[in-house]
Amino acid sequence: MPSRRIDAALEDTMLQRVVSHLKGRFTRCRRCGSEPHHVRHHGRPSSEPVQFGPVAPRHSLECRFGACTGQHTLLAAAEAEWNDKHAQAARRGRKVA
């Protein structure tokens, strides 16, 4: 009989893959200063209702210290959420007199 810990781990069975991008593609995290990772999620968690047919991959952005976006069908939507909630403010250049 499996332990409760294994049962809890199987509740959200989705394949997750980190997709590499060129450095500087995403805005850095305002808390830790690191650039987020693009995570592509395949499949459906068991908490969602059963659907027949293919499921589109979902995208999220996560920094290494825990800030993350929700799962979105488009990478652009995940990036917009990241920029709204977790991104560093743009630096302003010095004014030249």
C-alpha positions, 0 to 999 in steps of 0.5 A: 500500500503506497504511503500518503506522501506518494499519493499526494505526489501523484495528484498533480502528475504532469510532465514539466520541462524547462525550455532554454532561451537566450540570456536576457529574454525575460525580465529579472525577478525583483526579489532575487535578481535572477532571470526566470526559467520557462517551464512547459507543462504537458498533460493535465493534473488529476484535479481537472475534469477528464477531457478527451483529445489532446491537451495543449501545453501550458507555460509558466515562468519561475525563478529559482527562489519561488516566484512563479506565474500561473500556467498559461496556454501562451508564453506571451500571457505568462510573460505578461503576468511575470512582468506585472507581478514579479519583474524588476522595474526598468533602470533609468539612464542618467540624463546627459546635460 
